[in-house]
Amino acid sequence: MVPEDDVAKSEAPLYHYLNYFRVVTDLLKQQDVMDDIAVKGFMDNSDVKIMFLSGKTMPHVFGGGTTILKYSRTSGLLDEYYSNGFGTKRVTVWMGSMTKQLTSRSPHLNPSEIGMFSNTLLL
């Protein structure tokens, strides 16, 4: 829980993030969301898992003791999210097609970039 007098509650961008979570928390209080997610078969969904992990770890992140990246990487969830996240496969196909076009038309270019925080390689 973020204390009432915390600066994060009044300054962007955390202000907007906290407002979003306040809305989601209110919705959770009104409904039995966890049971609904389980019944509909979404408990193993990478997007749902990373949202719940974010919700559980944000108080520690706001306190300055850690980062969300640390939790998502050590749990293996970040790799799972990059492999199975919503729209990931479609975006991967699109990026592959775009890269193929770029390298076919301009073979002298080297469009490789290594992701600094996620150890990913885009070719």
C-alpha positions in Angstrom: 0.0 0.0 0.0 1.3 3.4 -0.9 0.9 5.9 2.1 -1.6 8.7 1.7 1.1 11.4 1.9 3.4 9.8 -0.6 4.5 12.0 -3.5 3.7 9.2 -5.9 0.0 9.9 -5.4 0.3 13.4 -6.8 3.0 13.4 -9.5 3.0 11.9 -13.0 3.6 9.2 -14.1 3.0 7.2 -11.0 -0.2 9.2 -10.2 -1.9 7.8 -13.4 -0.6 4.3 -12.7 -2.0 4.4 -9.1 -5.3 5.7 -10.4 -5.5 2.8 -12.8 -4.8 0.3 -10.0 -7.4 2.0 -7.8 -10.0 1.4 -10.5 -8.9 -2.2 -10.9 -8.9 -2.8 -7.1 -12.4 -1.4 -6.8 -13.6 -3.8 -9.6 -11.9 -6.7 -7.8 -13.8 -5.8 -4.6 -17.1 -5.8 -6.4 -16.7 -9.2 -8.1 -15.2 -12.6 -7.6 -12.6 -12.0 -10.3 -10.2 -14.7 -9.4 -12.8 -17.4 -9.6 -14.1 -16.0 -12.9 -10.6 -16.0 -14.4 -10.1 -19.6 -13.2 -13.4 -20.8 -14.6 -12.8 -19.2 -18.0 -9.3 -20.9 -18.1 -7.1 -17.8 -18.0 -5.0 -18.6 -14.9 -2.2 -19.9 -17.1 -2.3 -16.9 -19.5 1.0 -15.0 -19.5 -0.7 -11.6 -19.6 -2.8 -12.4 -16.5 0.2 -13.8 -14.7 2.3 -10.7 -15.3 -0.6 -8.4 -14.2 -0.9 -10.3 -10.9 2.8 -10.3 -10.4 2.9 -6.5 -11.0 0.1 -5.9 -8.6 1.8 -8.0 -5.8 5.2 -6.4 -6.2 4.4 -2.7 -6.9 4.4 -1.7 -3.2 8.0 -2.9 -3.0 8.9 -1.1 -6.3 7.3 2.2 -5.1 9.3 1.8 -1.8 12.4 1.9 -3.9 13.7 -1.5 -2.8 13.5 -3.3 -6.1 12.3 -3.2 -9.7 9.4 -5.0 -11.4 12.0 -6.3 -13.9 13.8 -8.2 -11.1 10.7 -10.0 -10.1 9.5 -10.8 -13.6 13.0 -12.1 -14.6 13.7 -14.2 -11.6 10.3 -15.9 -11.8 10.8 -16.7 -15.5 7.6 -14.8 -16.3 9.3 -12.2 -18.5 10.6 -14.9 -20.9 7.2 -16.6 -20.8 5.5 -13.3 -21.5 7.8 -12.5 -24.5 7.0 -16.0 -25.9 3.3 -16.2 -25.3 2.1 -12.7 -24.5 -1.0 -11.2 -26.1 -0.2 -10.4 -29.8 3.5 -11.5 -29.5 3.3 -14.1 -32.2 1.5 -11.7 -34.6 4.0 -9.0 -33.9 6.9 -11.4 -34.4 5.6 -12.4 -37.8 5.1 -8.7 -38.8 8.6 -7.8 -37.5 10.1 -10.7 -39.4 8.4 -9.6 -42.7 9.5 -6.0 -42.2 13.1 -7.1 -41.4 13.1 -9.3 -44.5 12.0 -6.4 -46.7 14.6 -4.1 -45.2 17.5 -6.5 -45.6 16.4 -7.5 -49.1 16.2 -3.9 -50.3 19.3 -2.7 -48.4 21.7 -5.6 -47.9 24.4 -3.3 -46.7 22.4 -2.4 -43.5 22.7 -4.3 -40.3 19.3 -4.0 -38.5 20.4 -6.0 -35.4 19.8 -4.7 -32.0 20.4 -6.4 -28.7 17.8 -5.6 -26.0 19.7 -4.2 -23.0 17.3 -5.4 -20.2 15.7 -8.5 -21.6 18.6 -10.3 -23.4 16.6 -10.4 -26.6 18.0 -10.2 -30.1 16.1 -8.6 -33.0 17.4 -9.5 -36.4 
